[in-house]
């Protein structure tokens, strides 16, 4: 598989909006580099050029961007590179092809393929770390932006009675289901494709909601998240940079939620919150 990459430099204040627009416009994952650059993907040079023109038109001419051709790579195998075992709280997260004897405690075997969600990413680790702290035996868990299914699977491994994942990308649902079966939790984990803002309240009430997406998306989902929580439930919001903390905490307050804990990892930030 080959294609074109879009390298987009933008202001922090609109970065999330640009990323969300790119995902919706292309149906492809957007990578955010440590320096704030967004990496999008297009099938052809013409499509890449058209996307860059649209970005400038929608978000302003001061957004800088360019495109570059990608080598012919078999991404069905390339995703394996660099993945290894990770210990996060009580959990050990590892890909299926690694020979590794994990320490005592629950193990999650994840092959993300083209879906987002491995123990290699700081945003996922912050979500898992807070999940480990706040989940209780028998809890029901809702995982928004479920990707590879890692959080939903981990929830059951940590004692949840059931976990439900919601993902907007229909192509990754089969990957998540395969990972659930691989971890022998398929009977207690289910996945839906659709709009989390619509589905979350319908799938509640639950004791724990985890949303590992983008800052702007998390903020937009707060009313739906609160509506899906049981009275004493806990919401875990991840997928945000540490620099976005001061922007997001007021959003929590406006939604009637109060921060009870935080976690950081490799520049990423997550917060656990409860209803006031």
Secondary structure, 3 states (H helix, E strand, C coil): CCEEEEEEECCHHHHHHHHHHHHHHHCCCCEECCCCCEEEEECCHHHHHHHHHHHHHHHCCCCEEEEEEECCCCHHHHCCCCCCCEEECCEEEECCCCCCCCCCCCEEECCCCCCCCCCCCHHHHHHHHHHHHHCCCCCEEEEECCCCCHHHHHHHHCCCCEEEEEECCHHHHHHHHHHHHHCCCCCCEEEEECCHHHHHHHHCCEEEEEEECCHHHHHHHHHHHHHHEEEEEEEEEEEEEHHHHHHHHHHHHHCCEEEEEEEEECCEEEEEEEEC
